[in-house]
Amino acid sequence: MLKKILTLAIAAAATVAAAYGETPTFDQLEVKADRFIHYKEWSSAQAMLQLMVAEKPADASVTGKAIAVAGLRNDSTEQLRLFRNAVSNRQQFEKVFSAVESESFALARCDVYEDFLLMIARSEPWLRRSIDGYLLKYYTYRSNGQGMVEYADRMLAGMPDNVTFLHDKASGYMLQGDFAAAMDVYRHLVEVAPDNVDALLALGFYAKSQGDNAAALPYFERAYSIMPTPYIRAEIENLKLKI
């Protein structure tokens, strides 16, 4: 694999040097790389980016773009090499992940970012927990209910009372249409954080939707005591008329 990478890099350097009549600068490499990306010439783009990474091995944005393009070519071996090279050059892996995410989204290939995270999680166990957090954020952004529940559970395994993760899990169940399971999570959330208005309102509206106005009323009243808005007050008044 290393021989293949070196061959591509040398060939790319020779091509660019011939075009410019001299050793290409980083800016010239970047122009070529962006042009190849624009025309979806992924192999050539990858070769340019390898040269750019060699020029700026501590630049997370360059590494992220190179990883994204390698992902478009399903070249996970190159992605792993680039990531480990980034770590050895003391790049912050958070910045690398962010750069890969940005480039993947810009290329309209969100799956490249997801697949990269999953691959790194398998290859670098020491990053497993951090990557679980990134995947939870990704699945939440994509409104992937199943992924949200799965990765919220992974995060909750280490922090069972974390409010954010509990919200994500409940939302994941809601997206899947499993409202009963979502309410179980919200009930636990209210035990952990009694003043959590979002959870109280979710429980109140669910009870109301089930026709149980008497059960719904206390949730709205608790929510109103924390956040007294005209909307919540109107809900309370309407419920009292129906009980």
Contacts in CASP RR format, 6 or more apart in sequence:
PFRMAT RR
TARGET T0000
AUTHOR 0000-0000-0000
METHOD contacts of the structure
MODEL  1
MLKKILTLAIAAAATVAAAYGETPTFDQLEVKADRFIHYKEWSSAQAMLQ
LMVAEKPADASVTGKAIAVAGLRNDSTEQLRLFRNAVSNRQQFEKVFSAV
ESESFALARCDVYEDFLLMIARSEPWLRRSIDGYLLKYYTYRSNGQGMVE
YADRMLAGMPDNVTFLHDKASGYMLQGDFAAAMDVYRHLVEVAPDNVDAL
LALGFYAKSQGDNAAALPYFERAYSIMPTPYIRAEIENLKLKI
1 77 0 8 1.000
1 78 0 8 1.000
1 81 0 8 1.000
5 50 0 8 1.000
5 78 0 8 1.000
5 81 0 8 1.000
8 43 0 8 1.000
8 46 0 8 1.000
8 47 0 8 1.000
8 50 0 8 1.000
9 47 0 8 1.000
9 50 0 8 1.000
9 51 0 8 1.000
9 54 0 8 1.000
11 47 0 8 1.000
12 44 0 8 1.000
12 47 0 8 1.000
12 48 0 8 1.000
12 50 0 8 1.000
12 51 0 8 1.000
13 23 0 8 1.000
13 24 0 8 1.000
13 51 0 8 1.000
16 24 0 8 1.000
16 28 0 8 1.000
16 29 0 8 1.000
16 32 0 8 1.000
16 48 0 8 1.000
16 51 0 8 1.000
17 23 0 8 1.000
17 24 0 8 1.000
19 32 0 8 1.000
20 28 0 8 1.000
24 32 0 8 1.000
24 51 0 8 1.000
26 52 0 8 1.000
26 55 0 8 1.000
26 56 0 8 1.000
29 48 0 8 1.000
29 51 0 8 1.000
29 52 0 8 1.000
29 55 0 8 1.000
30 48 0 8 1.000
30 52 0 8 1.000
32 44 0 8 1.000
32 48 0 8 1.000
33 45 0 8 1.000
33 48 0 8 1.000
33 49 0 8 1.000
33 52 0 8 1.000
33 65 0 8 1.000
36 42 0 8 1.000
36 44 0 8 1.000
36 45 0 8 1.000
36 48 0 8 1.000
37 45 0 8 1.000
37 69 0 8 1.000
37 107 0 8 1.000
42 69 0 8 1.000
42 72 0 8 1.000
42 73 0 8 1.000
43 73 0 8 1.000
45 69 0 8 1.000
46 66 0 8 1.000
46 69 0 8 1.000
46 70 0 8 1.000
46 73 0 8 1.000
46 75 0 8 1.000
46 78 0 8 1.000
49 62 0 8 1.000
49 65 0 8 1.000
49 66 0 8 1.000
49 69 0 8 1.000
50 66 0 8 1.000
52 62 0 8 1.000
52 66 0 8 1.000
53 59 0 8 1.000
53 62 0 8 1.000
53 63 0 8 1.000
53 66 0 8 1.000
53 82 0 8 1.000
53 85 0 8 1.000
56 62 0 8 1.000
57 85 0 8 1.000
57 86 0 8 1.000
57 89 0 8 1.000
58 89 0 8 1.000
58 90 0 8 1.000
58 91 0 8 1.000
59 91 0 8 1.000
60 86 0 8 1.000
60 91 0 8 1.000
60 92 0 8 1.000
60 95 0 8 1.000
60 96 0 8 1.000
60 98 0 8 1.000
60 99 0 8 1.000
61 95 0 8 1.000
61 99 0 8 1.000
63 82 0 8 1.000
63 83 0 8 1.000
63 85 0 8 1.000
63 86 0 8 1.000
63 91 0 8 1.000
63 96 0 8 1.000
63 99 0 8 1.000
64 82 0 8 1.000
64 96 0 8 1.000
64 99 0 8 1.000
64 100 0 8 1.000
64 103 0 8 1.000
65 99 0 8 1.000
65 103 0 8 1.000
66 82 0 8 1.000
67 79 0 8 1.000
67 82 0 8 1.000
67 83 0 8 1.000
67 96 0 8 1.000
67 99 0 8 1.000
67 100 0 8 1.000
67 103 0 8 1.000
67 116 0 8 1.000
68 100 0 8 1.000
68 103 0 8 1.000
68 104 0 8 1.000
68 107 0 8 1.000
68 109 0 8 1.000
68 112 0 8 1.000
68 113 0 8 1.000
68 116 0 8 1.000
69 103 0 8 1.000
70 76 0 8 1.000
70 78 0 8 1.000
70 79 0 8 1.000
70 82 0 8 1.000
71 79 0 8 1.000
71 112 0 8 1.000
71 115 0 8 1.000
71 116 0 8 1.000
72 107 0 8 1.000
72 109 0 8 1.000
72 112 0 8 1.000
76 115 0 8 1.000
76 119 0 8 1.000
79 116 0 8 1.000
79 119 0 8 1.000
80 119 0 8 1.000
80 120 0 8 1.000
80 123 0 8 1.000
83 93 0 8 1.000
83 96 0 8 1.000
83 120 0 8 1.000
83 124 0 8 1.000
86 93 0 8 1.000
86 96 0 8 1.000
87 93 0 8 1.000
93 127 0 8 1.000
93 130 0 8 1.000
94 130 0 8 1.000
97 117 0 8 1.000
97 134 0 8 1.000
100 112 0 8 1.000
100 113 0 8 1.000
100 116 0 8 1.000
101 113 0 8 1.000
101 138 0 8 1.000
104 110 0 8 1.000
104 111 0 8 1.000
104 112 0 8 1.000
104 113 0 8 1.000
104 116 0 8 1.000
105 113 0 8 1.000
110 138 0 8 1.000
110 142 0 8 1.000
113 138 0 8 1.000
114 135 0 8 1.000
114 138 0 8 1.000
117 131 0 8 1.000
117 134 0 8 1.000
117 135 0 8 1.000
117 138 0 8 1.000
118 131 0 8 1.000
118 135 0 8 1.000
120 127 0 8 1.000
120 131 0 8 1.000
121 127 0 8 1.000
121 128 0 8 1.000
121 131 0 8 1.000
121 132 0 8 1.000
121 135 0 8 1.000
129 155 0 8 1.000
132 151 0 8 1.000
132 154 0 8 1.000
132 155 0 8 1.000
133 151 0 8 1.000
133 154 0 8 1.000
133 155 0 8 1.000
135 147 0 8 1.000
135 151 0 8 1.000
136 147 0 8 1.000
136 148 0 8 1.000
136 151 0 8 1.000
136 152 0 8 1.000
136 154 0 8 1.000
136 155 0 8 1.000
136 165 0 8 1.000
136 168 0 8 1.000
139 145 0 8 1.000
139 147 0 8 1.000
139 148 0 8 1.000
139 150 0 8 1.000
139 151 0 8 1.000
140 148 0 8 1.000
140 168 0 8 1.000
140 171 0 8 1.000
143 175 0 8 1.000
144 175 0 8 1.000
145 171 0 8 1.000
145 172 0 8 1.000
145 173 0 8 1.000
145 175 0 8 1.000
145 176 0 8 1.000
146 172 0 8 1.000
146 176 0 8 1.000
147 172 0 8 1.000
148 168 0 8 1.000
148 169 0 8 1.000
148 171 0 8 1.000
148 172 0 8 1.000
148 175 0 8 1.000
149 169 0 8 1.000
149 172 0 8 1.000
149 173 0 8 1.000
149 176 0 8 1.000
151 168 0 8 1.000
152 165 0 8 1.000
152 166 0 8 1.000
152 168 0 8 1.000
152 169 0 8 1.000
152 172 0 8 1.000
153 169 0 8 1.000
155 162 0 8 1.000
155 165 0 8 1.000
156 162 0 8 1.000
156 165 0 8 1.000
156 166 0 8 1.000
156 169 0 8 1.000
159 165 0 8 1.000
161 192 0 8 1.000
163 189 0 8 1.000
163 192 0 8 1.000
163 193 0 8 1.000
163 196 0 8 1.000
166 185 0 8 1.000
166 188 0 8 1.000
166 189 0 8 1.000
166 192 0 8 1.000
167 189 0 8 1.000
167 198 0 8 1.000
167 199 0 8 1.000
169 185 0 8 1.000
170 182 0 8 1.000
170 183 0 8 1.000
170 185 0 8 1.000
170 186 0 8 1.000
170 189 0 8 1.000
170 199 0 8 1.000
170 202 0 8 1.000
171 182 0 8 1.000
172 182 0 8 1.000
173 179 0 8 1.000
173 181 0 8 1.000
173 182 0 8 1.000
173 185 0 8 1.000
174 182 0 8 1.000
179 206 0 8 1.000
182 202 0 8 1.000
182 206 0 8 1.000
183 202 0 8 1.000
183 203 0 8 1.000
183 206 0 8 1.000
186 199 0 8 1.000
186 202 0 8 1.000
186 203 0 8 1.000
186 206 0 8 1.000
187 203 0 8 1.000
189 196 0 8 1.000
189 199 0 8 1.000
190 196 0 8 1.000
190 199 0 8 1.000
190 200 0 8 1.000
190 203 0 8 1.000
193 199 0 8 1.000
194 222 0 8 1.000
195 226 0 8 1.000
197 223 0 8 1.000
197 226 0 8 1.000
197 227 0 8 1.000
200 219 0 8 1.000
200 220 0 8 1.000
200 222 0 8 1.000
200 223 0 8 1.000
200 226 0 8 1.000
201 219 0 8 1.000
201 220 0 8 1.000
201 223 0 8 1.000
201 232 0 8 1.000
203 216 0 8 1.000
203 219 0 8 1.000
204 215 0 8 1.000
204 216 0 8 1.000
204 219 0 8 1.000
204 220 0 8 1.000
205 216 0 8 1.000
206 216 0 8 1.000
207 213 0 8 1.000
207 215 0 8 1.000
207 216 0 8 1.000
207 219 0 8 1.000
208 216 0 8 1.000
208 235 0 8 1.000
208 239 0 8 1.000
213 239 0 8 1.000
213 242 0 8 1.000
213 243 0 8 1.000
214 243 0 8 1.000
216 239 0 8 1.000
217 236 0 8 1.000
217 239 0 8 1.000
217 240 0 8 1.000
217 243 0 8 1.000
220 232 0 8 1.000
220 235 0 8 1.000
220 236 0 8 1.000
220 239 0 8 1.000
221 236 0 8 1.000
223 232 0 8 1.000
224 232 0 8 1.000
224 233 0 8 1.000
224 236 0 8 1.000
END
